[in-house]
Amino acid sequence: MSASADLIDRLRLIRTTGIGPIAYRQLLMRFGSASAALNAIPDLAGRGGGKPPAIFARDRAEREIAAVEKLGGRYLVLGQGLYPRALAELENAPPLLTAKGNLSLLERSMIAIVGARNASAAACRFARSLAHDLGREDVTVVSGLARGIDSAAHDGSLDSGTIAVIAGGIDFYYPPENEARQNDIAERGLLIAEMPPGTEPRARHFPYRNRIIAGLSDGTVVVEAAPRSGSLITARLAAESGREVMAVPGSPLDPRAQGCNQLIRDGATLIQSAADVLETLRPIGGGVASPRMPFEHEGPTDPADADHDIRARVEELLGPSPVPVDEIVRLAEAPAGSVQLVLLELELGGRLERHAGGKVSLAA
């Protein structure tokens, strides 16, 4: 079956160098379709004072779509069909995900279980038991298919329903020893990836993977984690997106417990059983607010909406240090839409960098 023109255009848009999830979303809001957004990029980049990015070629998009279909996967498109509504609430939600397996698992309550790769045997046993017990309560367990706690959580919930979010392409096995486990999840659970097929995961991909784990889930449980670990990044992202953060306490003598104990000290809910997790989430209706629509089309924006004076003020306010977009809007004393348009033009021109927490800076 041939891919739709809209899917091809959306894939071309997000795969174009320099266009991330936020720029993608803003382009769709302003121009209503990926096709119109692609046509607008050269003019926007020119007004931003930079060279337009090379648009991702149509034949490359068609080859990627064919590769996903050959692997037995499909695309989940932001704002359409089965795309997870809780994930769509994130400002930097992935515009496209590749998925393989049981898509009905996305319709259930989801809990993330994450933790140390070099976890203790006791922690792995607890994670496996916790995942099993949550599965018996019709909860989908989400994790990242890493060594240690992630693998234990998937094993405990494989029969009831588990989702593995991987950092590379849907066909790339990492770590290599998890090949059989990844194949089992694709057959009996659900495998999700943001990267194209054939992508080998790099260090920079894992924080992006972690935001998906946190964004899918009503809450995140950290079982074991050292300070400054990836699991704590997932917990922070969960908190920033308004989801529950829970942690399993451990011995103060074990460095692998320091991250969890710190989370509890900072206000995370102490967890000792699946009942504790369910009690934390269910009294507030699943832990998340009613989903919003991912985005609404604002209609084409006249370049005059962001005149030369506004462009000049915005550029003057930007510098090498990241600053919140809201602060730029306030100090520019201009309509938010006009400021956002200037930032988008600068980004497409290669002159703006976006940072965590809704901050921006001039590109180095």
N, C-alpha and C positions, 0 to 999 in steps of 0.2 A: 504494500500500500504506500503510495507516494505521500510525502509529508506536505502539510498545508503551507501555503505561501507565508502565512502569519508566523508559524513556528520557525520557518527558515529565517525570516526577518528578525524575529526576537533573538534567535541564536546568533545571528550575525552581529546584532547590536551589543549583546553582552560579551561576546568574544572579541570585540574590537579593543585593541590596546588602549588603555587609559579610561575606559568606561567601566566603572564599578557598579555595584548594586544601587547606590544612591543616585548616581548620574542617570542610570537606566530608568529608575523610577520617575525621576523628574522629567526626563525626556518623554516618557509615555504620558505623564500627566499633562504636559504642555502640547503635545502634538497628536495624541489620541491613538496612534498606531506606531508600530516599530518601523514600518515602511516610511512614514512621514518623518519620523525621527532620524532615520538614516540619511534622508535627503537634506535634513536641516543641519547636520553636523558640520559640513564645511563652512557654512556661513557663520554658525555660532562660534566655531574655533577661530575664524578670522577676526570676529569682533572681540574675541578674548586676547588677541594679539599674538597668537601662536600658529603653528603649522597644523593643519587638520590631520587627525590620525588616519592611518590606512584602514579602510573599512574591511572587516573580515569577509573574505570572498564567498560568494554563494556556493561554489562547488565544494569548498571546504566544509561549509555548514551541512550541505547535503550528504557528504561522506560521513560526517560525525553522526548525523541522524541515522544513516544506514547501519553504522557500527553499533549504535545503541539497540536498534531493532534486531540485529543479528545476534546480539548477546541476550536477547529475550527481555530487554528493558523497555522503559518508556519514559517520556518526559512529564514532569509535573511543572505546570506553568503558573507563576504567581498571578493570583486573581482569577484563576480558572479551575473548574472541575475539582479534582481531589487534592489540590494543593492545601497543605495543612493551615488552617485559619489562624491558629495560635502563632505559628512561625511567620505568617504574613504580617503580623503586627509589628515585627521588628523593622526599624528604619532601613537596615541594611539586609533585609531578607533576600536570599538568593533568588534571582529572577527565574532561573530554571534549575531543576534537580533531575537527575536520572535515578530511576527506581526500578528494582527488580524484586518480585516476590508478591506477598499478600498485602495489597493496598488497603484492605479493610481494617488493618491494624491502625491506620491513621485516624480512624473514626472513634477510637476508644480513648479513655483517659490514659495519659502517658506520664511515666516517671523515669527520669534519668538516674542511673546509678554509675558513678565514676570513682576512680581512685588510682592508687599507685600501681605502676607497672611492676615494681619489685615488691609487691605486697606480701605480707606474711601469710602462712598457711591458714591461720585462724581467720584473718580478714577475708581471704578468698572464700572460705567455707561460709562465713556470715553473708557475704555478698550473694553467693549462690542460693543460700536458703532464703534470704530476703526477696530476691527476684522470683523464686519459685512461689513464695507465699503471696506476693503481689499479683502474680499471674493468676493464681486461684481466685482472686477477687476481680478478675476481668480487667486488669490493668496491663497496658503494654509497657514493657521495660525497654528503655532506650540507652544505648551506650556507644562507645567508639571503637570497639573491636581491637583494642590494644591488649598487650600482655597484662597479666595480673587481674585486677578487679574487674575491668571491662569484660574479659573473657569469661570470668566466673559468673558475672551477671547474665551474659548471653546464655551460658550453659544452663543456668537455673530457670530461665524463662523460655527456652526454645520450644517446649511443648505447648506453652500457653500463648506465646506471641512476643517476639522480640524484634527490635529495629536496630540495625547497626549502621551508624553514620561513619563513612570512611573518608580519609583525607585525600586519597588519590582517585584515580578513575575506578569505575565500577568493576573493572576486570583486572585490577592490580591487587595482588595479595601482599598485604603488609600488616604485621610482620609475616614473613614467609611461612612460619610454622602454623599460622592461622588459616591456611588455604582451605583445609577440609571444613573448618568451622564457618568460614565465609560462604562456602558453597552450601552448607547446611542451612544457613540463615537465608540465603537467596531462594532456597527450595521451600523452607517451612516458616520463615519469618519475612522480613523485608530489609533489603539492602538499599542504602541511599548514598549518593555522591553528588557533589557540586562540580567537581572537575570533569573534563572530557575523558572518554575511554582512552586507556593507554597512558594516563598521566601517573608518573611515579611521585608519591608524596614527598614533599620537601618540608623543611622546618616551618616555613611561613604558612603552609596550608593548614597546620593543626589548629591554630587559633580560629580560623574560619570554620573548620569542622566543629570546634567546640561551641561556637555560637548557634549552630544548627541544633546540636544536642540540647542546649539550654532552651532554645526557642521553640522546639517541638513540645517540650515537656511542661506539665503543670508545676513540677517542682524537681529539684535536683538533690540527690542524696550522695554525699561524699563519704566513702567508707574508710579509706586511708589516703593520706596525702602529705607529702613533705612541704615545707614552706616554699613558695614561688614555683609550685608545680602546675602542670597544665590543668589538673583537676580543680585547683583553686581559681584558675582563669574561667573555667566553666561555671563555677559557683558565683563568681563575680558577675558574669554575663547574665546568669539567671536572676540575680538580685536586681541588676540594672533594668531588666525587662519586666520587673514586677512579679516574678515567680518566687515560690517558696524555696528557701535554702535549708537543707537538713544535713546533719553530720553525725557520724557514729564516733563516740568518744574512745580514746585509747590510752594506753599507758604513757605517762609523761617521760618515761625512760626510753621510749621507742621514737626515734626521729620521724618515722613514717606516720606517727599519730599527731605530730605537732600541728600540721595544717588543720586537721579536723578539730582539735582542741581549741585552736585559735578562732576558727569559725564559730564555735559554740560560745566562746567568750565574747565574740563580737555580735552575738544575737541570733545565730542559726539555731534551729530547733534540734534538740538532742534526740537521736533516734536509737531505739534498741530492738524494734520489731516492725513488721509490716503494719501492725495495728497502729503504731505511733505515726507512721507515714499517712495512713488513711485518715486518722483523726486530725492530722494537721491540715489536710486538704479538703476533706468533704464538708466540714461545717461552713466553708466559704464557697461552696458550689463548684469545687474542682480547681480552685486556686488561681483562676485567671478571669478577667473581666470578659464581658460579652465581646466577641471579636468585632473589630471594625473592618470596613471594606479596605482592601489593600491600597487602593488609590482610586481616585475619580478623575476623569478627564477634565482639565481646566479649560481646554480649548487653546488654539494657537495663540502665542504671545507675540504681540507686535514689538519689534525691537525698540520702538519709541518708548515702551513701558520702562525700559532701563536706559535713560538718556545719558549723555556724556558726563553730566555732573554727577549722577549716581555712580557711574563706572569709576570716575576719578576718586570719589569719596571712599568707595569700597576698596579700591587698590591702595589708597593711602593708609587705610586702617589695617591692611594685611601686612604681615612681616614673616620672618623665619620661625617665630614661635607660634605654636598652635593656639588659637583663640576660639571660643564658642561662636557658632553662627548667630545665635540669638544676640550676642553682644555686638556683632557687626551690624545687625539690623537696627539695634537700638542707637548705636553711635552714628550710623549713617543717616538716621532720621528720614528713612525712605520706606516705601511699601515693601513688606517681606518678599512678595513675589518678584519685585524688581531686583532686590538684592540677591535672591536665589538665582535669578537668571544671569546676573553678572558672574556669580560664583561658578555656575555651570559653564559659561563661556570660557572663563579662565581655566577651568578643569579640562575642558575639551581642547584648549590651546596648549595644554601641558604646563601651565603656569601655576596650578593650584594642587595642593595635596590635602586629602581628607584624613582625619585621625579619629581614634576612638573617642566616644563621648560627644559626638557632634561637633568636633573642632576642625578648623581648617588653617592652613598656612600657605604662604607662597612657596612654590617648589624651589628646592635648593639649586 
